[in-house]
Amino acid sequence: RELLRMGVPLGQKKEQSNFPEKPFSIYDAQKLSLKGSDEVLLKYCVLKDMTYLFVVSKKNIVTIKINLVGDDLEDMIVSLRDPIDKLQNITDTSAFYKSLEEVDLNVANTLYNSLIEPAREYIKGARVLLIVPSGVLSYLPFEMLVEKVGERKKNTDVIFAEFSDSTYLTEEFSVNYAASAKKFSKKGGISLSQFKHDLSGKLLSIGDYGGLAKDLVTVFGKDTKILKEAEATKAGFKELAQKFPFVNISLPVWIDDDISRTGIIFSEQKNNRILSELLNAYELYSLNSDPKFFVLDNCEYNLSSYKKDNGIEYLLNSLTGSGSSAVLNLWRLDEKTAGDFLKEFFSLLTETTSTSDVVDVMSLTKIKLKQAVKELGSSPHKISYSHPYFWASFVLEGRSYHQ
């Protein structure tokens, strides 16, 4: 049943299946999901006692057994993320930096060797990796996986400089994600050319994480519809979202194995009380009657999310219905970092003159930020954005462009 859910053909007759239609197989993926020979699809199937990787290119379909199983993967991903996830409870700057220094690139290297290296001969020369994760892998930005750990020499003048000499996956590939291989076969979606036309009044922004909405006005014009968190209601959002192709959401996200309890949390003050309403995955999916481009820039997952394997897939499927695509952060960022990333991303989208896909612009944004060294106000020190915290969190879900 799990293999069927992942789209692996097992030869069952249609009437014996619990599915209303034939599962989208890896053979369908080879024919329909790949746009060209420069794309390779990596489809992971994480089970309790085994993990499989299906590598799909225009020339090959290969099945690889991975040496890490569900519990081992969860332990490693939690270990890798823990210093970043702890930041939600840290307010002191020095403690903030100290926690980030604990991110273990050796764990990122072990994950690279287990999840990517076995497919090396089949992805060599590819430009884009189309990744379909499974379970806890949905919480891992593959771009931060490390092919080679550097010497990590510290620089007394530049904070996090020791993260700059390691080799990350993002330096070799653009990465596009989807909850299922079938999502990559969808036609339509948001094309890069739409970012080059008049965008005035095309954006609905809910919440205002770190003043980001004001920055987006410089891209989408003064007619951008902005609702501060206190003004945003579930009913109002559902009505307005139908009218805008670009939707920025700065509200908390709740993940649960029950699809009706997975979604975006709206808070409304009534009679001196804060009332919360959940826009669940079903309702979010219904907003995708026309393709949209969603940006979730303030995802704050509940602490038990890693155990909710199906919940994250529910959320991603609801965001990418009807050919829609989404950018969301896999861990919560401080306001400045989130703003820096999205301002760079949207700026590159509107300025580019190439025929690149949005996934390539996402990759370029990560690389530019990774190379950045920024001033720290009046401090004599500078800060290197080479640490994955600053550039790896945002991921692109769903097809963003079709030629």
Phi, psi and omega in degrees: 000319180295319179295322177297318180299327179279356177089018180271120184290129180246001175088009178292148172287152185302320184289345179270351184271152175277357183271143180288343178216168182300132178300148178282107188274172177293336176288323173297320180298318180298323183277323192247337188266340182264126181279335182192181183287349180269007176244141174227133180263129176246112184246115184261142176231104183261114176249175184297319185241011177197156177225132179242148173239124175256118181258119185238117174234178179296335184257332190226152164230116186233138176253127182234132175272125182270144185276007176242133179256182189309306183295321179295317179298316180299316180300318183289319181290320176297319178298318181293321184275337190307314179299333178278316181297330180292342184297336180300336182253012182246128179247338181282132185297315182295321177292326177300310180294320181298320179296318180295328178295342181277354177299123188264105180291342176293326175293318177297327178288320177297319178295321176300313182294334180271323189261331186248314186303322179300339180259008188308314185292340182265341180257356180301128180089354178285154176261322185233134170257122174265109188253126173248098182282179179213137176057230185295340177297341178293344180261010182249117170283107186300335181302335182273358177295142190251119176286320181218124179279129180281188182284341178056049176281130180281151177239120185295341182264339185235113179291136178070015178300335183292349179268359189274343186257012173267156182257117185257157180302325183298340180283345182249328186227147161277145185233129176238136183247157170202153180286343176209154180297331181298330180300328181286346181270352184294135176270163179090223181085183180274126179260156181299328182298334180293337178281346183263351179268182180294116182259006184303126177075013184267355186246133168251124181240123181249125185083174182209078184285106177067026179074015183299325182304321179295323178293323181291336177299328180294337179266316188259359174090166185292345180274007175303134180272114182243125174243116175296161185304322181292337181267346187273123174242158179300314182296317180295320179295316181300324180287315184286324186299333179294340189262354187237135177281337179244127184228117177256126184238119179245060182229157180295153179243140177243132181247131179210152178291345175270117185300329181286350180245013175253131179164206186251135186263124174255139178240137182224135180267123178223127178052047178063020177236145177266116179253134181251141176231143180257124169272099189281174187299323177301312183292322179296320179298324183293344179282352186266040177296329172238149180303138180228167174240107181267143170233117174252105189256003184221041181294122179237090187287142175296152192296338181269012186303321186299335179277350185262072187301319182283331186300315181294326177292323176301314182298313183294320178296323181290328180284334187249026176289154176055034177083007178289161175228165185211146169247127178216155180265136182273354166213157183285136179252158171292160189301317182295317182295316178299317180295317179301317182294309186290327176296318178295317181298308182292327177297315179294324179298319184277338184266336187297142178246005181274178177262020182298153173283165176300328180298327178288325177292322175300316179296318179296322177299315180298316182293318180297316179291322180300329182271353186283143171234122189240155178288154178245065179058233181273000181290145176288348182270159171244169180232130178271129177275015179290342177295133182304336178308321188279332189234346189266344190295316184284133179230155180257122181251131176085160179294136183248348186197138175229126179283000000 
